[in-house]
Amino acid sequence: MEHFFATSPRGLEKLLAHELAEAGAKSVRDAHGGVEFAGDWAVCYRANLHSRIATRILWRLSSAPYRKEKGEDDIYRQALAIPWEDYFSVEATFRVQTTASRSPVKSVDFVTLRVKDAVCDRFREVIGRRPDVDTHAPDIRVQVYLSARDCVIYLDTSGAPLWQRGLRHANVEAPLKENLAAGILRLVGWRPGIPLFDPMCGSGTFALEAAAIALKRPPGLERPRFGFENLKTFQAEIWQEIRRTALNGVKEVDFLDIWASDLDSRAVRATRKNLADAGLEGAVKVMASDFLDANPPSEKPGILVANPPYGERVGESSALAEFYPAMGSVLKRRFPGWTAAIFTADPDLTKLLRLSPKRKTPLFNGALECRLYEIEMVAGSNRRGAEKAGV
């Protein structure tokens, strides 16, 4: 039984824990910024292939305390004791990355250098040669995490971050990461068969994620390679069987009651290109339109999900002060019965929308603190909330 840590956007840890349990993980425990779990290599492979929420799956090699005064030396000795030669070939390139939280070490960069030296020194001692460092596209990624007292050393089994699905080639400004979009869809209760409308689609991330979910297409299916394939522990037959089973479960493309639109013609082109490149263009209807002119695309109520412009994406605050009330008016007048899921970094959004959310969830888009507001658009239900807010 191996021990792993799956990283994720902050705020989505509990969703990730549930997802990993579905993949067969044991001893699942959500923590700040991710989830600890245990399992065999099949669990690790399934998590990398199927997780829509995780950013990386890290394999824990060593955990040990270090002293405040001699921390760098303690960490060097900890790394030197790890049998790196059992985990990857000397011909493989590697890099070390260190993150820290409340650590007393004077320099995180120096810790990175010391761990790199330990890896190279271990190889020299055992086989007489050292591997090369590649900081841009390494075969092997060593991840070091420092808390106030402990150092944990991992090998990254994912390689490129898992939110890089390989589906989105055309982007517009401020794109939303795929795993955050997938988490938002799950948080608001969307599932295949419920109409979904993104009226400010940007490069189409919500639409792409929803279509892939509905068609049971694993998010890692288009990735050329995972980090675990470069490890000596790689079990190719098990991996091929897991991938073959996943491929057999993918559904044929058909229209999925998913709509995406944007006022910006560049965004519409980007969304259409991304859907076409992913082989999903028949699953989603894409339109060029202003949200202020929008009507529900479905007679059946569904979920309207949006990451509206805010801050630097608009420019002047006066533009926001005009747009948000108009947006709220469209939602109230034209979308009764729908649930509006609005993701934003603007703390004044609901006040300007003049709508009362039933739930707000703190989430992080990278380092940017945001909120996901869920608003039930039932006729008359928001007027009382607006009056209480004094708008």
N, C-alpha and C positions, 0 to 999 in steps of 0.2 A: 504494500500500500504506500503510495507516494503522497506527498503533501504539496498543495498548490495554493496560490493566491491569485484571484481574478480581479483585475482593476476595472473600474467603471466610472462614468460621470457621477459626481457626488449627487445624492438624492435618489439614485436608482439602485442602491445596494440590495434592498429587500426584493425587488423584482429579479435581480440577478441571482440571488440566493435560490429563489423558486425555480428559475430557469436551470441552474446547475443541478438541483435536486432531480429535475426531470431528465437530465442527462446521465443520472446514475451516481452523482457525487454523494459522498458520505461525510459525516461530521461537518455539515455546512454551517458556517457562522458568518453573518454579515458584520463588517467592520467599517471604519471610516475610509471611504474611497474604494471599497471593494469587498470581496468575500473570500474567506478561508475555506478550503475543503480538502478532502482526501479522496483518493481513488486510484485505480490502475491506469495504465496508459490508454486503454480504450476510452475511459472517461475523459481524459485530457484531450484526446483526438476529437471526440464528439463535442466537447465544450468549444474547442476552437472552430469546428465546422458549423455548429448550430447556434451558438450564442449570438443573439442580436443586441445584447446589452453590454457585454464585456468589451474592454479595450485591449487587454492583454491577459494571457494565462501564464503565470510565472511558476516555475518549479522550484520549491524551496530546497536548497542544498545544505544550509547551515544557519544556525541561530545561536548567538553567544553574547554575553555581556562584555562591555569594554569600559576601561577606566577613563575618567575625565582627563587625567594628566597624561596618560600614555595611550590614548585612544587609537591613534594612527598605527602604533606598533602592535597593539592587540589585534586590530583588524587585519593587519598584514599577516600575522601569524595564523589567524583564523582562516584567511583565504589560502595561505600556503598549505594548510592541512587538507584542503579539499582535493580529492583525486581527479583533477581536471582531465588528465589523460584517459580516464575511463569514460568521459562524457563527450569529448569531441577530439577530432584529429588535429595534429600539429599543422597540417596543411590548411586548416580552416582559418579564416580571419575572424577577429573578435573585437568587441569594444566593451568598455565598462561605463556604466552610468550610475550616478549616486543621487539619491534624494534623501532629504533629512527633515525631521520634525522635532523641534526643541532639542536638537543635538548640541552638546557643548564643544564639539570639535571646532578648531579655528578655521579650517578650510575644507569644504566639501570636495573641491577640486583636488586637493592633496590626497584625500582618502581615495578618490578615483585612481590617482596615479599609483598609490601604494598597492591597491588591489590588482591593478594591471601588472605591476612588478611581481606580485606574488604568483599570478597565473604564469607569467613567463619563467620565473625562477623555478616553479614546480616542474614545468616541462623540461627545462634544462637539466634539472637534477635526475629526472626519471628516464628521459630518452635522448638527452644531449642536444636538443634543438628547441627553439621557441617559436610559437605562432606569431604571425604578423597582426598588427592592429589596423583596423579599417573603421574610421569613425562615421563613414557615410552609408555604406551598404555592407555591413559585416555578415558573415555566416552565422556567428554566435553572438548573442547579446547577454552580457552579465549585468544584472540589476542589483545594486546595493541599496538597502534601506536602513537609515539610522534613526532610531528613536532616542529618547533622552539617555537610555542606558544600554540598549541592545543594538546589535548589528545583525541584520538578516541578509543573506546572500542567495540570490535566485539565478536560474537560467530562464530566459524568455523562450517559451515554446511557440509563440505566435509569429515572431518576425515583425513584419510591418503591422501597425495597429489594426485590430479587427474591424474598426469602423470603416476601414478602406475596403469596401466590398468589391471594387473593380467595376462598378456599374455606372458611376457618375464621372464622365469625362469632361463635360462642359459645365462650367461654374459661373455664377454671378457673384457679386460682392456679398460678404457676410453669410457664407453657406453654413447650414446646420449640419453637424456631424450625424452620420447615419445611426449610430447607436443611441444617441440622444433622441432622435426622431422616433426610433422604435420604442424607446421607453415611454415617450409622451403618448404614443398611440395606445400602449398598454395601460398606462395610468388612467386615461379617459374612458377606458372600456371599449375601444373599437375592436371589432372582430370581423372576419369576412362575412359578407352579407349585409352589414350595416352600411348605408350610403356614407361616403366620405368626400368632403369637398374642401380643397385648399385654395382659397381665392387669392392668395399672395404667394405663389408657389416657388418663386426663385428658381433654383435649378432642379426642383421637383423631388426633393428628398423625401417628403412625407408620402408622395404618390408612389415613388419607387419602393420604399419600405413596405407600404401597405400591399402593393401588388405582389411583392416577393413573399410576404406572409401568407396572403390568400392562396398563392399557387404552391405553397409549401416548398419554396426554393430556399435552401440553406444559405445564409449570408456569406459563408466561406466557399461556396461552390466554384466561383470564378477566380479565386486566388491561385496564382501559378505555383506558390510554394508556401509552406508554413515553416516556422523555425524548428519545430521538432523533427523535421525531415533531415536536418543537418546534424542531429545528435547520434551518438553511437547506440543509444537506447532505442532508436527508431525501429518499430515493428511493422514493416511494410505490408505484410499480409493482413494484419488486423486493420490497418488504415485503409487499404483498398476495399475491404469488405464494408467498413463503415461508410465510405464514400459511395460505393455501389448501392447500398441500401438507401442512402439519401437520394441518389439520382432516380431510383425506381419510384420514389414517392412524389416526385415533382409532377404537378398537374399541367395539362395543356392550357395555353394562353387563350383566355376568353374575356369579354368585357366584365369588369368586376364591380360596377357601381362606384367607381372612383373617378372624381373629376378634379382637374387642376386648372387654374387660370392666373393670369397676371396682366397688369396694365403695361408692363415693360416688355416690349417685343423681344428683347434679348433674352429675358427669362423664359418666355414661351418657346423660343428656338432652342434654348439650352435644355429645357425639360423634354421637349420632343426628341432631341438628339439622344439624350441619356436613356429615355425609354426605348428608342429604336436600337441603340447600341446594346442594350440589355435584352433585346428580344421581347419587350413588354409593351410595345406601342399599342397593341390591340386591347390591352387590359385597362387602359386609362384614357379618358377623353380630355384633351388639353384645349383650352380656349384662350383667346386674347380678349380680355375685358377688364374694365375698371370695377373694383369691388363695390363702389358706390352705385353702380348700375346693376348689380348682381341680383338674381333671383335663385331660389333653390333649384338645383339641377335635377332633383328627384321629387316625385310626389310623396314618397315615403320619407318621413323625417329621419335625419341621420346626425352625423357629427361634422361640424365645421371646425377645421383645425387651421390655425394661422400663426405665423411668426411675423407680425406686422413690423413696419419700419419704426425705428426708434433711434434716438440720440444722433450719432454721427451719420447714420444711414439716411436721415432726413435733413439734418442741418439745423435750421432755426427752430426754436421751441414753438414759435408762432404757427409753424406748419403742423406740428403735432396738435396744438390746441384747436386747430380747425378740423383736422382729419379725424381724430378719435371720436368726437361727438357725432360726426356724420356717420362714422362706422357703427357706433352704437345704435343710431337711429335705423340704419339698414337692418341690423340684426333684429331689433324689436318689431319692426313693421313687416319684414318679409320672411323671417325664419322662425315662426312659431312652431313649437314641437321639437326643434333642433337643440342640440347641445353645442355651445360654442366653446372651444378649447383654445385659449389665447396664450401663447408663450412669449414673454417679453422681459426685458431688463428695465423697463420703465415703471417705477413704483406708482406713478400717477395714472396709469392706464385706465383702471376701472373707474376711478373718479371722473376722468374725462369721457369715458364711454357712457357714464351714467347708468351702469348696470351693476347688479349685486351678485358676485360669484357665490356659488354654493360651496366651493372648495378652492383653496390656493395652496400650491405645493412648491416649496423652495427647490430649485434645481440650479445647476451650474453649467454654463456653456463655456468650457475651458475654465478660466479663472473668473469669468464674469458671472456674478450672482444674478439669477433671474427668478421669475415666478411663472408657474403654469396656473392660469385661472380657468376654472370650469363654470360655465354659466348656462343654466337651463332657460331656454327661450320659450317659456310658457306664457301665453297671453296674460298680461296684467301682473305677472309674478314679480317683475323687476321694478315696477313703478313704485311700490312701497319701499323697496330697498333704496331707490334713488331719492325718495323723499326723506328717508332717515339720514342719507348722506348729505342732505341739504343742497341737492342739485335739481 
